[in-house]
């Protein structure tokens, strides 16, 4: 199985390099140093043309709003919330009330030792466009346990029709896709059930298009696009084959998201010594 996975990754990389040669991405050097350990990114809904990002474990419980060319717009401080190991972010409307929420996935677990992980959510604030610091005090906590025991994960997305949370694990030879059904229990644990496996490893991010049809899954070495549909129980089904998307390998790339029209996508890496931290846009 491992040999087949290696061959698949080599072929996928060759296809992506060919695509890059024909249409290279736009590059924007980040105009701030607050995201040295960037680990997630997503596009705003209320705040059009705004990207939200964050750092991973041990950093401040803050979300950073960026322009599409890499300038810092605002800082969102989540009061009373800890950044144990924030690994991904999603902005999505709750289909029950049509409110746009920002979801923060505190799901990193390098040693698979945590019995529960957390997803925090709060209403997406309307930004003024000024460089401001906002204090976010109303934060919902979604506590989650995996049906098959603790595991490391760095990727989440939400299905727009159902509002369900999906998590992709990181380290297995074939990673797991887990579903946490909505509505969520904010007082007790929510169960994450494994519904599928993906022929990928070292998954670091994911993002579902806002029409719910196309899923981007990112690893350290590539980006893959799956087609999505819902079964008769409104649970997602992934296409058997994934399309390999153009990608320039980053120092430690752990963030990907669609643009507002699902026509292109952004990636962002952690900072690395001697290299400009760059926001890439592929279209």
Secondary structure as a PSIPRED ss2 file (coil, helix, strand):
# PSIPRED VFORMAT (PSIPRED V4.0)

   1 X C   1.000  0.000  0.000
   2 X H   0.000  1.000  0.000
   3 X H   0.000  1.000  0.000
   4 X H   0.000  1.000  0.000
   5 X H   0.000  1.000  0.000
   6 X H   0.000  1.000  0.000
   7 X H   0.000  1.000  0.000
   8 X H   0.000  1.000  0.000
   9 X H   0.000  1.000  0.000
  10 X H   0.000  1.000  0.000
  11 X H   0.000  1.000  0.000
  12 X H   0.000  1.000  0.000
  13 X H   0.000  1.000  0.000
  14 X H   0.000  1.000  0.000
  15 X H   0.000  1.000  0.000
  16 X H   0.000  1.000  0.000
  17 X H   0.000  1.000  0.000
  18 X H   0.000  1.000  0.000
  19 X H   0.000  1.000  0.000
  20 X H   0.000  1.000  0.000
  21 X H   0.000  1.000  0.000
  22 X H   0.000  1.000  0.000
  23 X C   1.000  0.000  0.000
  24 X C   1.000  0.000  0.000
  25 X C   1.000  0.000  0.000
  26 X E   0.000  0.000  1.000
  27 X E   0.000  0.000  1.000
  28 X E   0.000  0.000  1.000
  29 X E   0.000  0.000  1.000
  30 X C   1.000  0.000  0.000
  31 X C   1.000  0.000  0.000
  32 X C   1.000  0.000  0.000
  33 X C   1.000  0.000  0.000
  34 X C   1.000  0.000  0.000
  35 X C   1.000  0.000  0.000
  36 X C   1.000  0.000  0.000
  37 X C   1.000  0.000  0.000
  38 X E   0.000  0.000  1.000
  39 X E   0.000  0.000  1.000
  40 X E   0.000  0.000  1.000
  41 X E   0.000  0.000  1.000
  42 X E   0.000  0.000  1.000
  43 X E   0.000  0.000  1.000
  44 X C   1.000  0.000  0.000
  45 X C   1.000  0.000  0.000
  46 X C   1.000  0.000  0.000
  47 X C   1.000  0.000  0.000
  48 X C   1.000  0.000  0.000
  49 X C   1.000  0.000  0.000
  50 X E   0.000  0.000  1.000
  51 X E   0.000  0.000  1.000
  52 X E   0.000  0.000  1.000
  53 X E   0.000  0.000  1.000
  54 X E   0.000  0.000  1.000
  55 X E   0.000  0.000  1.000
  56 X C   1.000  0.000  0.000
  57 X C   1.000  0.000  0.000
  58 X C   1.000  0.000  0.000
  59 X C   1.000  0.000  0.000
  60 X C   1.000  0.000  0.000
  61 X C   1.000  0.000  0.000
  62 X E   0.000  0.000  1.000
  63 X E   0.000  0.000  1.000
  64 X E   0.000  0.000  1.000
  65 X E   0.000  0.000  1.000
  66 X E   0.000  0.000  1.000
  67 X E   0.000  0.000  1.000
  68 X C   1.000  0.000  0.000
  69 X C   1.000  0.000  0.000
  70 X C   1.000  0.000  0.000
  71 X C   1.000  0.000  0.000
  72 X E   0.000  0.000  1.000
  73 X E   0.000  0.000  1.000
  74 X E   0.000  0.000  1.000
  75 X E   0.000  0.000  1.000
  76 X E   0.000  0.000  1.000
  77 X E   0.000  0.000  1.000
  78 X E   0.000  0.000  1.000
  79 X C   1.000  0.000  0.000
  80 X C   1.000  0.000  0.000
  81 X C   1.000  0.000  0.000
  82 X C   1.000  0.000  0.000
  83 X C   1.000  0.000  0.000
  84 X C   1.000  0.000  0.000
  85 X C   1.000  0.000  0.000
  86 X C   1.000  0.000  0.000
  87 X C   1.000  0.000  0.000
  88 X E   0.000  0.000  1.000
  89 X E   0.000  0.000  1.000
  90 X E   0.000  0.000  1.000
  91 X E   0.000  0.000  1.000
  92 X E   0.000  0.000  1.000
  93 X E   0.000  0.000  1.000
  94 X C   1.000  0.000  0.000
  95 X C   1.000  0.000  0.000
  96 X C   1.000  0.000  0.000
  97 X C   1.000  0.000  0.000
  98 X C   1.000  0.000  0.000
  99 X C   1.000  0.000  0.000
 100 X E   0.000  0.000  1.000
 101 X E   0.000  0.000  1.000
 102 X E   0.000  0.000  1.000
 103 X E   0.000  0.000  1.000
 104 X E   0.000  0.000  1.000
 105 X E   0.000  0.000  1.000
 106 X E   0.000  0.000  1.000
 107 X C   1.000  0.000  0.000
 108 X C   1.000  0.000  0.000
 109 X C   1.000  0.000  0.000
 110 X C   1.000  0.000  0.000
 111 X C   1.000  0.000  0.000
 112 X C   1.000  0.000  0.000
 113 X C   1.000  0.000  0.000
 114 X C   1.000  0.000  0.000
 115 X C   1.000  0.000  0.000
 116 X C   1.000  0.000  0.000
 117 X E   0.000  0.000  1.000
 118 X E   0.000  0.000  1.000
 119 X E   0.000  0.000  1.000
 120 X E   0.000  0.000  1.000
 121 X E   0.000  0.000  1.000
 122 X E   0.000  0.000  1.000
 123 X E   0.000  0.000  1.000
 124 X C   1.000  0.000  0.000
 125 X C   1.000  0.000  0.000
 126 X C   1.000  0.000  0.000
 127 X C   1.000  0.000  0.000
 128 X C   1.000  0.000  0.000
 129 X C   1.000  0.000  0.000
 130 X C   1.000  0.000  0.000
 131 X C   1.000  0.000  0.000
 132 X E   0.000  0.000  1.000
 133 X E   0.000  0.000  1.000
 134 X E   0.000  0.000  1.000
 135 X E   0.000  0.000  1.000
 136 X E   0.000  0.000  1.000
 137 X C   1.000  0.000  0.000
 138 X C   1.000  0.000  0.000
 139 X C   1.000  0.000  0.000
 140 X E   0.000  0.000  1.000
 141 X E   0.000  0.000  1.000
 142 X E   0.000  0.000  1.000
 143 X E   0.000  0.000  1.000
 144 X E   0.000  0.000  1.000
 145 X E   0.000  0.000  1.000
 146 X E   0.000  0.000  1.000
 147 X C   1.000  0.000  0.000
 148 X C   1.000  0.000  0.000
 149 X C   1.000  0.000  0.000
 150 X C   1.000  0.000  0.000
 151 X C   1.000  0.000  0.000
 152 X C   1.000  0.000  0.000
 153 X E   0.000  0.000  1.000
 154 X E   0.000  0.000  1.000
 155 X E   0.000  0.000  1.000
 156 X E   0.000  0.000  1.000
 157 X E   0.000  0.000  1.000
 158 X E   0.000  0.000  1.000
 159 X C   1.000  0.000  0.000
 160 X C   1.000  0.000  0.000
 161 X C   1.000  0.000  0.000
 162 X C   1.000  0.000  0.000
 163 X C   1.000  0.000  0.000
 164 X C   1.000  0.000  0.000
 165 X E   0.000  0.000  1.000
 166 X E   0.000  0.000  1.000
 167 X E   0.000  0.000  1.000
 168 X E   0.000  0.000  1.000
 169 X E   0.000  0.000  1.000
 170 X C   1.000  0.000  0.000
 171 X C   1.000  0.000  0.000
 172 X C   1.000  0.000  0.000
 173 X C   1.000  0.000  0.000
 174 X C   1.000  0.000  0.000
 175 X E   0.000  0.000  1.000
 176 X E   0.000  0.000  1.000
 177 X E   0.000  0.000  1.000
 178 X E   0.000  0.000  1.000
 179 X E   0.000  0.000  1.000
 180 X E   0.000  0.000  1.000
 181 X C   1.000  0.000  0.000
 182 X C   1.000  0.000  0.000
 183 X C   1.000  0.000  0.000
 184 X C   1.000  0.000  0.000
 185 X C   1.000  0.000  0.000
 186 X C   1.000  0.000  0.000
 187 X C   1.000  0.000  0.000
 188 X C   1.000  0.000  0.000
 189 X C   1.000  0.000  0.000
 190 X E   0.000  0.000  1.000
 191 X E   0.000  0.000  1.000
 192 X E   0.000  0.000  1.000
 193 X E   0.000  0.000  1.000
 194 X E   0.000  0.000  1.000
 195 X E   0.000  0.000  1.000
 196 X E   0.000  0.000  1.000
 197 X E   0.000  0.000  1.000
 198 X E   0.000  0.000  1.000
 199 X C   1.000  0.000  0.000
 200 X C   1.000  0.000  0.000
 201 X C   1.000  0.000  0.000
 202 X C   1.000  0.000  0.000
 203 X E   0.000  0.000  1.000
 204 X E   0.000  0.000  1.000
 205 X E   0.000  0.000  1.000
 206 X E   0.000  0.000  1.000
 207 X E   0.000  0.000  1.000
 208 X E   0.000  0.000  1.000
 209 X C   1.000  0.000  0.000
 210 X C   1.000  0.000  0.000
 211 X C   1.000  0.000  0.000
 212 X C   1.000  0.000  0.000
 213 X C   1.000  0.000  0.000
 214 X E   0.000  0.000  1.000
 215 X E   0.000  0.000  1.000
 216 X E   0.000  0.000  1.000
 217 X E   0.000  0.000  1.000
 218 X E   0.000  0.000  1.000
 219 X E   0.000  0.000  1.000
 220 X C   1.000  0.000  0.000
 221 X C   1.000  0.000  0.000
 222 X C   1.000  0.000  0.000
 223 X E   0.000  0.000  1.000
 224 X E   0.000  0.000  1.000
 225 X E   0.000  0.000  1.000
 226 X E   0.000  0.000  1.000
 227 X E   0.000  0.000  1.000
 228 X E   0.000  0.000  1.000
 229 X E   0.000  0.000  1.000
 230 X E   0.000  0.000  1.000
 231 X C   1.000  0.000  0.000
 232 X C   1.000  0.000  0.000
 233 X C   1.000  0.000  0.000
 234 X C   1.000  0.000  0.000
 235 X C   1.000  0.000  0.000
 236 X E   0.000  0.000  1.000
 237 X E   0.000  0.000  1.000
 238 X E   0.000  0.000  1.000
 239 X C   1.000  0.000  0.000
 240 X C   1.000  0.000  0.000
 241 X C   1.000  0.000  0.000
 242 X C   1.000  0.000  0.000
 243 X E   0.000  0.000  1.000
 244 X E   0.000  0.000  1.000
 245 X E   0.000  0.000  1.000
 246 X C   1.000  0.000  0.000
 247 X C   1.000  0.000  0.000
 248 X C   1.000  0.000  0.000
 249 X C   1.000  0.000  0.000
 250 X C   1.000  0.000  0.000
 251 X C   1.000  0.000  0.000
 252 X C   1.000  0.000  0.000
 253 X E   0.000  0.000  1.000
 254 X E   0.000  0.000  1.000
 255 X E   0.000  0.000  1.000
 256 X E   0.000  0.000  1.000
 257 X E   0.000  0.000  1.000
 258 X E   0.000  0.000  1.000
 259 X C   1.000  0.000  0.000
 260 X C   1.000  0.000  0.000
 261 X C   1.000  0.000  0.000
 262 X C   1.000  0.000  0.000
 263 X C   1.000  0.000  0.000
 264 X C   1.000  0.000  0.000
 265 X E   0.000  0.000  1.000
 266 X E   0.000  0.000  1.000
 267 X E   0.000  0.000  1.000
 268 X E   0.000  0.000  1.000
 269 X E   0.000  0.000  1.000
 270 X C   1.000  0.000  0.000
 271 X C   1.000  0.000  0.000
 272 X E   0.000  0.000  1.000
 273 X C   1.000  0.000  0.000
 274 X C   1.000  0.000  0.000
 275 X E   0.000  0.000  1.000
 276 X C   1.000  0.000  0.000
 277 X C   1.000  0.000  0.000
 278 X E   0.000  0.000  1.000
 279 X E   0.000  0.000  1.000
 280 X E   0.000  0.000  1.000
 281 X E   0.000  0.000  1.000
 282 X E   0.000  0.000  1.000
 283 X C   1.000  0.000  0.000
